[in-house]
Amino acid sequence: MNTALSDTASKLVGGAAQLIMRVGYNGFSYADLSERFGIRKASIHHHFPSKVDLVVAVVEQARAGIRAQSAALEEGSPALDQLRFYTGYWERCIMDQSAPFCLAAVLAAEFPGLPEEVAVSVRGHFVDLGKWLERLLELGVKQGAVHLEASPEVEAQAFMATVYGAMLAARAFDDPERFNVIVETLFRRIRT
């Protein structure tokens, strides 16, 4: 897929991302985007022939953003600061409702019913994130700031699961502060 999206395609990707975060893959249609942007469904199909194409574009754009952010963070920042930046991003998104839940997490919850192309992109998101967290935790150990009870790979998965679980708890209880309480417990556990 072409990485440079037209303005219309970019709007559609952004609108689909918002809808996915709020109602999931099966909860939105091209009719929703058509109504939201005043665009005919045929025009949406021109940019994204199928919903699968659109959702893969949404996930891949998010993955590219994460890769760019993690690359920028990795340049010289202490590992604990980078982990704090990551969780702080979600704290802000949950508090201001700009991204109340990770779209990849919403899609992962629908995994058994997702088209294979979407599932591959979603799985890729978690692989990317897990590897990044693993590198950060290894770096944190080298910097003397992080203590791990298991391998960096297992701890990265546990870190990711805790952050996503904290998102879920904040959403389930309609209590954004719950995210912070859970994440702080995580940091107390890994900090030396």
C-alpha positions, 0 to 999 in steps of 0.5 A: 500500500502507498504510505503517502495517503491523500487528504481524504484517505487520511481523514478516513483512516483517522475517522476509522481509528476513532470509530474502532477505538469506540465501537470495534471492527464490527461496530462501524461501517462505511455508512458511518464514515460517509455520514461523518465526513459527508462523503459518498460510500463510493468515494470511500471505496475508491480509496479503500476497496474494502473495510479490510483495506481500510482497517489494515491501513489504520493499524499500519499507520498506528504501527508506523507512528509507534515505531517512529515514537519509539525510535525517537525515544530510544535516542539517549533517554533512560529506559525508565523515562521511556517507559514512563513516556509510554504509560504517560501517553495512555494516561493522557489519552484516557483522561482527555478521551482522545484515545480512550483505548488502544485500537489494536487492543480493541481489535485483538478482543475481536481476534477470532472474527477478524479477517486474516489481513487485519489479524496479521497487522494487529499481531504485528502491533503486539510483536513490535510493542513487545520487542520495544518493551523488551529492549527497554527493560534490558536497557533499564537493567543495564542502567541499574534502574530496573529489576526483573524477576523473569526474562526480559521477554516475559517481563515485556509481555507482563508489562504490556498486559498490565498496561492494557489491563489498566486501560480495560479497568479504567474503561470498565469502571469509568475511572481514568484514575484507575489506570494510574493506580495500576501502572504505578503498582507496575513501576514499583514492582520493576524499579530498583 
